Amino acid sequence: KQTAKMLLSADNPLILSGDEIRYCQAEAELLELAELTGMPVVKDWSASWSKPFPTKHPLYYGNYMATSRFPGKVDVMLNLGSRMPLAGSQLRIESDVKLVQVRLDVENLARVYPTIVADLKLTLLDLIEEIKLLSSLRKLKRVANTRLETAKSHRFKHDEVYDAIARKKWGNDPISGERVVLELENLLEKDTLIVSDNDTYQWPIDNYLSYGPEDKDYYFNTGFTL
């Protein structure tokens, strides 16, 4: 209930999604929470082997960055099953950000941040129920639609930039990684499994292929070694 109140009162909340969403088969609940509240979803690229949120969804904004134009300055972050702290010499979360962290990992329990240890699917079901009890569906829809329209605008600009990068390299000889991956995107079936062990072209594999519960599935070596 406290978490639901924090999310409802937040001006600019953010969901950090992690691999434990996959462990708990909570992809549908994550999508429902994001759409119910209009909260954008990111993941931590440095320690993630899965993509539990549909990557072509306008509320998905790829890898978490401490500073970015969108979603901008975050006031409440909900970490659902992602490793913490994030990679690097600094935690990359400003001290005034309110963090709610839900994890399965008892070995690292609250080593850096206070942690709720729970099943992610059950947590999301409870959280969605509390949010609906604490706020009218009309108000939720109004806030979610406003955030969604903003997200769509930023996502359109984001995709334009990525398309321009691919077009610029389209005729390269030897063939560019961007073109190879886009050709695959046009041919692969929705139930394809992508197991990425490619360091050189990880960026196009990560950004030009579509993934999600109803799309291609993704696995990655989080050790950054071949």
Secondary structure as GFF3:
##gff-version 3
##sequence-region A 1 226
A	DSSP	alpha_helix	2	9	.	.	.	ID=ss1
A	DSSP	beta_strand	13	17	.	.	.	ID=ss2
A	DSSP	alpha_helix	20	23	.	.	.	ID=ss3
A	DSSP	alpha_helix	27	37	.	.	.	ID=ss4
A	DSSP	beta_strand	41	43	.	.	.	ID=ss5
A	DSSP	three_ten_helix	45	47	.	.	.	ID=ss6
A	DSSP	beta_strand	60	63	.	.	.	ID=ss7
A	DSSP	beta_strand	76	80	.	.	.	ID=ss8
A	DSSP	beta_strand	98	103	.	.	.	ID=ss9
A	DSSP	beta_strand	116	117	.	.	.	ID=ss10
A	DSSP	alpha_helix	120	134	.	.	.	ID=ss11
A	DSSP	alpha_helix	137	168	.	.	.	ID=ss12
A	DSSP	alpha_helix	177	187	.	.	.	ID=ss13
A	DSSP	beta_strand	193	196	.	.	.	ID=ss14
A	DSSP	alpha_helix	202	208	.	.	.	ID=ss15
A	DSSP	beta_strand	217	220	.	.	.	ID=ss16
###
